[in-house]
Amino acid sequence: MPPHHRSLGVVTVRQVLLIRHGQASFRAADYDRLSPLGEEQSQRLGTWLAASGPAPDLVAVGPRQRHLRTAKLCLGTAGIDRPLLQLDGLDEVDHNELLARLRPDLTGPEALRAEMKQATDPYRAFQALFESAIARWISGTHDTEYTLTWPNFRDRALHALQTLAEHDAKTIWAFTSGGPIAVLTNAIIEAPIVQTFKLSWPLVNTSLTRLRLGKRGPSLVTYNTWPHLERTEDQHLVTLR
């Protein structure tokens, strides 16, 4: 048989879909709770995923309530019932601790909210403050002050991906936060480690980052897409925090 007539067989593609959580409650006492808009984002995602690809063989979640709630709303809307594998490596940085180390006068969430209320643009003010806190954390010069150092956080996220890759699941959904998504994307594209969080800042709530698992390791297929929110009338659902 001529070579071009040979059957190539079925190529099995294994993939991990990294899903950022829905919008959290930025101005509320409990940031870890999804906002009403975040709940809608999660349900829209479930509807889109149910119509657009294979159901997951494995579903992983970070330990935060916003991870779990996003997963449950998305899966429920998609009509999928799977046990959830919780991985600490899918957890986000502790922004309260990072901000407190940068600004000891911000003694807790209440103090932070009070300061943000004084800003003309609370979201922009928080972003500037958080970027400074991240820069201090990853500098390596204050490691003894943090419960979890930057190298340990990064290693934990990479280990979570390794754990997922060792499963025999073909399609994996992992509900997580911007920090782990940035770490994994940065490592896969071999970008400078110090620039990791530049990949976190533009991540949209419930955005999708798709990884392919191959014999040579994971590769990046798509980064930070939100097809379930792309209609003109849905633009109000596109949020960063």
PABA-63446 format. One record per atom (N, C-alpha, C): x, y, z; residue in one letter. Coordinates in pm, whole numbers, padded with zeros to 5 digits, always signed. Layout:
BEGIN
XYZa ...
//
This chain:
BEGIN
+00086-00119+00000m +00000+00000+00000m +00090+00124+00000m +00063+00221-00086p +00142+00343-00088p +00139+00410+00048p +00248+00481+00084p +00258+00542+00217p +00141+00634+00248p +00091+00708+00144h -00013+00804+00174h -00149+00738+00196h -00156+00606+00176h -00280+00534+00202h -00279+00463+00338h -00165+00467+00408r -00158+00398+00536r -00248+00467+00638r -00308+00385+00722s -00386+00442+00831s -00293+00496+00938s -00317+00619+00980l -00234+00679+01083l -00282+00643+01223l -00399+00578+01232g -00452+00542+01362g -00510+00662+01433g -00554+00642+01556v -00613+00748+01636v -00507+00809+01725v -00488+00938+01713v -00391+01009+01796v -00462+01057+01922v -00415+01010+02036t -00476+01049+02162t -00410+01177+02213t -00490+01281+02227v -00440+01408+02277v -00486+01424+02422v -00391+01438+02510r -00422+01461+02650r -00408+01610+02679r -00503+01665+02752q -00498+01808+02774q -00545+01845+02915q -00492+01957+02962v -00535+02015+03089v -00592+02153+03059v -00711+02179+03107l -00773+02309+03093l -00763+02379+03228l -00678+02481+03234l -00664+02560+03356l -00771+02668+03355l -00856+02667+03457i -00971+02757+03462i -00956+02852+03580i -00946+02980+03552r -00941+03076+03662r -01081+03088+03723r -01086+03108+03852h -01214+03119+03922h -01295+03239+03875h -01424+03237+03903g -01510+03350+03874g -01476+03469+03963g -01534+03582+03930q -01505+03704+04006q -01534+03683+04154q -01437+03718+04237a -01455+03709+04382a -01516+03840+04433a -01536+03847+04564s -01604+03963+04624s -01500+04063+04673s -01452+04146+04582f -01340+04236+04608f -01366+04329+04726f -01484+04385+04734r -01512+04485+04837r -01587+04429+04958r -01606+04299+04963a -01680+04238+05073a -01584+04193+05183a -01641+04162+05299a -01560+04115+05411a -01493+03981+05377a -01562+03898+05299d -01508+03767+05261d -01476+03769+05112d -01350+03798+05079y -01308+03805+04939y -01326+03670+04870y -01313+03561+04945d -01311+03428+04887d -01447+03382+04834d -01550+03460+04857r -01683+03425+04808r -01703+03482+04668r -01762+03403+04577l -01790+03454+04443l -01894+03566+04452l -01877+03667+04368s -01979+03770+04354s -02093+03714+04268s -02209+03779+04266p -02316+03734+04175p -02269+03729+04031p -02186+03825+03991l -02134+03824+03855l -02041+03704+03834l -01962+03672+03937g -01873+03556+03929g -01950+03427+03914g -02066+03419+03979e -02150+03300+03965e -02205+03289+03823e -02244+03402+03767e -02294+03401+03629e -02184+03362+03532e -02064+03413+03552q -01951+03376+03466q -01930+03224+03469q -01936+03167+03587s -01912+03022+03603s -02018+02940+03532s -02142+02984+03539q -02250+02913+03471q -02239+02928+03320q -02202+03047+03275r -02183+03066+03130r -02072+02974+03079r -01968+02960+03159l -01858+02872+03119l -01905+02728+03107l -01985+02683+03203g -02036+02545+03198g -02119+02519+03074g -02204+02616+03039t -02286+02602+02918t -02199+02591+02795t -02097+02675+02786w -02008+02676+02669w -01928+02546+02660w -01872+02503+02773l -01790+02382+02772l -01873+02259+02735l -01997+02252+02782a -02082+02138+02751a -02107+02126+02602a -02108+02238+02532a -02137+02239+02388a -02012+02237+02301a -01894+02241+02362s -01775+02269+02283s -01664+02165+02291s -01679+02063+02370g -01568+01968+02376g -01601+01850+02464g -01505+01760+02480p -01529+01639+02560p -01543+01673+02708p -01620+01593+02777a -01634+01608+02922a -01502+01566+02988a -01473+01620+03104p -01347+01586+03169p -01349+01446+03228p -01235+01380+03221d -01218+01253+03290d -01174+01276+03435d -01117+01393+03459l -01067+01428+03592l -01091+01577+03614l -01138+01612+03734v -01158+01752+03771v -01080+01779+03898v -00992+01880+03892a -00912+01918+04008a -00950+02060+04051a -00936+02087+04179v -00969+02220+04232v -00864+02262+04333v -00846+02394+04342g -00767+02449+04451g -00849+02446+04579g -00788+02483+04693p -00856+02469+04823p -00946+02585+04861p -00949+02693+04782r -01030+02809+04819r -01177+02787+04783r -01262+02858+04855q -01405+02850+04828q -01438+02900+04687q -01366+03001+04640r -01394+03052+04506r -01359+02950+04398r -01260+02864+04426h -01228+02756+04332h -01341+02652+04331h -01381+02611+04449l -01483+02507+04461l -01618+02553+04407l -01657+02676+04438r -01786+02727+04392r -01788+02741+04240r -01678+02791+04184t -01669+02802+04038t -01684+02665+03974t -01614+02566+04031a -01621+02430+03976a -01762+02374+03984a -01826+02389+04099k -01959+02331+04117k -02062+02395+04024k -02056+02527+04008l -02149+02595+03919l -02125+02556+03774l -01998+02553+03735c -01963+02517+03598c -02004+02374+03567c -01968+02281+03654l -02000+02140+03631l -02150+02116+03635l -02218+02182+03729g -02362+02164+03739g -02434+02210+03614g -02392+02325+03562t -02454+02377+03440t -02422+02289+03321t -02302+02231+03321a -02261+02143+03211a -02322+02004+03223a -02387+01974+03334g -02445+01842+03353g -02343+01735+03380g -02233+01772+03447i -02124+01679+03473i -02114+01650+03622i -02106+01523+03655d -02092+01481+03794d -01963+01403+03807d -01863+01464+03866r -01733+01400+03886r -01684+01428+04027r -01613+01334+04089p -01547+01366+04216p -01438+01470+04191p -01408+01550+04290l -01312+01658+04276l -01182+01622+04348l -01072+01639+04278l -00940+01617+04335l -00885+01752+04382l -00869+01770+04512q -00817+01896+04563q -00665+01892+04569q -00602+01996+04514l -00456+02006+04512l -00414+02140+04568l -00327+02138+04670d -00279+02263+04728d -00199+02345+04627d -00140+02278+04530g -00062+02349+04429g -00145+02436+04337g -00278+02420+04343l -00368+02505+04264l -00416+02626+04346l -00360+02643+04466d -00399+02754+04552d -00331+02883+04507d -00392+02995+04545e -00338+03127+04512e -00242+03173+04622e -00166+03277+04592v -00083+03341+04693v -00174+03397+04803v -00121+03408+04922d -00195+03467+05034d -00177+03619+05026d -00267+03688+04958h -00247+03831+04935h -00251+03909+05066h -00325+03860+05165n -00329+03931+05293n -00192+03931+05359n -00124+03817+05358e +00009+03811+05418e +00109+03894+05339e +00104+03884+05207l +00199+03959+05125l +00184+04110+05146l +00060+04156+05153l +00036+04299+05174l +00078+04341+05314l +00055+04255+05414a +00093+04289+05551a +00244+04298+05567a +00320+04217+05494r +00466+04224+05501r +00517+04352+05434r +00451+04393+05328l +00489+04518+05262l +00446+04639+05343l +00326+04634+05396r +00267+04746+05470r +00216+04695+05605r +00301+04693+05707p +00257+04643+05839p +00139+04721+05897p +00117+04843+05847d +00004+04920+05898d -00130+04865+05849d -00126+04784+05743l -00248+04720+05695l -00265+04590+05773l -00323+04601+05890t -00325+04491+05985t -00427+04381+05952t -00508+04403+05850g -00606+04301+05813g -00694+04350+05700g -00787+04267+05656p -00875+04304+05544p -00951+04435+05567p -00992+04462+05691e -01067+04584+05718e -00981+04707+05691e -00855+04703+05734a -00764+04815+05711a -00738+04834+05562a -00726+04724+05490l -00705+04733+05345l -00826+04795+05277l -00945+04749+05313r -01066+04804+05251r -01082+04952+05282r -01046+04993+05405a -01056+05134+05442a -00963+05219+05356a -00844+05168+05329e -00749+05243+05245e -00797+05248+05100e -00851+05138+05051m -00897+05135+04914m -01015+05230+04893m -01099+05247+04995k -01215+05336+04984k -01172+05481+04964k -01050+05515+05007q -01002+05651+04994q -00944+05679+04855q -00924+05573+04779a -00864+05588+04645a -00970+05625+04542a -00931+05705+04445t -01022+05741+04336t -01064+05618+04257t -00967+05530+04232d -00991+05405+04160d -00941+05291+04248d -01028+05230+04331p -00982+05125+04423p -00915+05008+04354p -00963+04967+04237y -00904+04854+04167y -00760+04885+04124y -00740+05005+04069r -00606+05043+04025r -00512+05059+04145r -00564+05115+04253a -00483+05134+04374a -00441+04999+04432a -00536+04905+04436f -00503+04772+04488f -00400+04704+04399f -00415+04715+04268q -00322+04651+04176q -00180+04702+04197q -00165+04834+04212a -00032+04891+04232a +00028+04840+04363a -00053+04835+04468l -00006+04787+04597l +00032+04639+04590l -00052+04561+04524f -00028+04417+04514f +00096+04387+04432f +00119+04461+04325e +00239+04441+04245e +00364+04467+04327e +00361+04568+04411s +00475+04597+04498s +00496+04484+04600s +00385+04431+04652a +00394+04321+04748a +00452+04196+04682a +00410+04168+04560i +00463+04053+04485i +00612+04071+04458i +00651+04190+04417a +00792+04216+04386a +00880+04194+04509a +00832+04236+04625r +00908+04214+04750r +00918+04065+04779r +00809+03994+04760w +00804+03851+04789w +00900+03772+04702w +00900+03798+04571i +00982+03718+04480i +01128+03763+04477i +01161+03873+04545s +01299+03922+04544s +01394+03826+04614s +01342+03746+04709g +01425+03650+04780g +01498+03707+04900g +01488+03837+04922t +01561+03901+05031t +01485+03903+05162t +01359+03857+05160h +01278+03858+05282h +01213+03722+05307h +01275+03615+05259d +01210+03483+05264d +01171+03440+05406d +01251+03479+05505t +01223+03435+05641t +01095+03495+05697t +01041+03596+05632e +00922+03664+05683e +00792+03599+05635e +00802+03510+05537y +00680+03458+05475y +00653+03313+05514y +00526+03282+05534t +00486+03144+05563t +00521+03053+05446t +00497+03101+05324l +00529+03026+05203l +00615+03115+05114l +00737+03071+05088t +00826+03151+05004t +00787+03139+04857t +00836+03232+04778w +00810+03228+04634w +00862+03100+04570w +00987+03056+04597p +01032+02929+04536p +00942+02811+04574p +00896+02808+04699n +00809+02698+04741n +00672+02705+04674n +00620+02827+04658f +00492+02843+04588f +00504+02794+04444f +00611+02833+04379r +00632+02793+04239r +00647+02641+04228r +00728+02583+04316d +00747+02438+04314d +00616+02364+04338d +00534+02418+04425r +00406+02353+04457r +00313+02352+04337r +00310+02464+04262a +00227+02469+04141a +00278+02372+04035a +00410+02366+04018l +00466+02274+03920l +00439+02128+03959l +00442+02101+04087h +00414+01965+04134h +00268+01929+04108h +00178+02026+04122a +00037+02000+04093a +00019+01958+03948a +00086+02026+03856l +00076+01987+03715l +00133+01848+03693l +00243+01818+03759q +00302+01685+03747q +00204+01578+03797q +00137+01608+03907t +00038+01514+03962t -00074+01488+03861t -00122+01594+03797l -00227+01579+03697l -00177+01500+03577l -00054+01528+03535a +00002+01459+03417a +00021+01310+03443a +00040+01272+03568e +00061+01131+03600e -00069+01051+03601e -00183+01120+03603h -00311+01050+03590h -00327+01004+03445h -00408+00900+03425d -00429+00852+03288d -00546+00922+03219d -00601+01026+03282a -00712+01100+03223a -00667+01170+03095a -00755+01172+02996k -00725+01239+02870k -00761+01387+02876k -00873+01419+02941t -00919+01556+02951t -00932+01593+03099t -00859+01694+03139i -00855+01736+03279i -00896+01883+03289i -00988+01912+03378w -01022+02050+03410w -00967+02081+03547w -00897+02194+03561a -00838+02233+03688a -00881+02375+03722a -00958+02390+03828f -01009+02520+03871f -00912+02580+03972f -00860+02698+03940t -00751+02752+04018t -00754+02905+04015t -00639+02967+04035s -00628+03113+04039s -00519+03162+03946s -00504+03293+03940g -00409+03352+03847g -00264+03316+03875g -00227+03307+04004g -00089+03276+04037g -00040+03144+03982g -00108+03033+04011p -00064+02905+03954p -00068+02901+03801p -00168+02964+03741i -00174+02967+03595i -00052+03041+03539i -00016+03151+03603a +00101+03227+03559a +00229+03145+03575a +00242+03076+03687v +00361+02994+03712v +00375+02887+03605v +00268+02815+03577l +00274+02705+03481l +00299+02755+03340l +00231+02863+03303t +00252+02919+03169t +00394+02968+03153t +00445+03039+03253n +00581+03092+03250n +00684+02979+03236n +00663+02871+03311a +00758+02759+03306a +00755+02690+03170a +00636+02672+03115i +00623+02600+02988i +00685+02678+02872i +00667+02809+02872i +00723+02889+02762i +00866+02932+02791i +00918+02893+02907e +01056+02919+02946e +01087+03069+02946e +00996+03146+03000a +01016+03289+03015a +01096+03314+03143a +01156+03433+03157p +01229+03463+03281p +01138+03449+03403p +01185+03377+03503i +01102+03350+03620i +01060+03478+03689i +01147+03577+03690v +01116+03703+03759v +00997+03774+03696v +00964+03739+03573q +00852+03802+03502q +00722+03723+03514q +00720+03623+03599t +00605+03531+03607t +00472+03603+03621t +00463+03696+03716f +00332+03753+03746f +00283+03853+03641f +00366+03888+03543k +00315+03964+03430k +00213+03882+03351k +00221+03751+03365l +00123+03663+03300l -00004+03649+03382l +00000+03692+03507s -00117+03682+03594s -00209+03802+03580s -00152+03921+03565w -00232+04044+03569w -00343+04047+03463w -00323+04002+03340p -00431+04013+03241p -00531+03897+03241p -00520+03802+03333l -00608+03686+03331l -00751+03725+03368l -00843+03689+03282v -00985+03720+03300v -01049+03614+03389v -01145+03653+03469n -01218+03557+03552n -01290+03455+03466n -01274+03329+03499t -01322+03209+03427t -01257+03194+03290t -01140+03257+03270s -01069+03236+03144s -01009+03097+03138s -00977+03054+03017l -00927+02920+02990l -00784+02927+02938l -00697+02848+02996t -00561+02830+02947t -00543+02680+02922t -00517+02645+02799r -00516+02503+02760r -00372+02453+02742r -00343+02342+02809l -00213+02278+02798l -00228+02140+02733l -00131+02104+02653r -00128+01969+02596r -00020+01889+02668r -00054+01768+02708l +00040+01681+02776l +00098+01583+02676l +00227+01593+02651g +00293+01506+02554g +00410+01434+02616g +00473+01349+02538k +00586+01270+02587k +00703+01358+02627k +00714+01474+02565r +00824+01564+02597r +00787+01666+02703r +00670+01647+02762g +00627+01740+02864g +00510+01824+02817g +00461+01913+02902p +00344+01995+02866p +00381+02106+02769p +00286+02144+02686s +00305+02257+02594s +00181+02346+02603s +00201+02473+02573l +00092+02570+02579l +00018+02573+02446l -00113+02556+02450v -00196+02560+02329v -00264+02696+02317v -00336+02735+02423t -00398+02869+02425t -00385+02925+02566t -00385+03058+02574y -00367+03126+02703y -00473+03234+02719y -00543+03231+02834n -00633+03339+02873n -00739+03370+02768n -00817+03269+02731t -00928+03292+02639t -01060+03288+02715t -01160+03359+02662w -01292+03359+02728w -01403+03357+02624w -01411+03250+02546p -01510+03242+02438p -01654+03247+02488p -01677+03209+02611h -01812+03208+02667h -01861+03349+02703h -01771+03447+02695l -01807+03585+02731l -01781+03683+02617l -01766+03633+02495e -01720+03717+02385e -01829+03792+02311e -01955+03761+02336r -02061+03835+02267r -02062+03981+02313r -02098+04069+02224t -02098+04211+02257t -02181+04241+02381t -02296+04176+02393e -02384+04203+02506e -02333+04143+02637e -02223+04064+02630d -02167+04003+02750d -02041+04073+02800d -02006+04186+02742q -01879+04250+02776q -01871+04290+02923q -01985+04315+02986h -01984+04351+03127h -01941+04234+03216h -01941+04113+03159l -01900+03995+03234l -01750+03970+03229l -01679+04047+03152v -01533+04030+03140v -01466+04113+03249v -01415+04044+03351t -01353+04112+03466t -01216+04052+03495t -01136+04131+03564l -01000+04089+03599l -00985+04058+03747l -01078+04103+03828r -01064+04083+03972r -01201+04071+04035r 
//
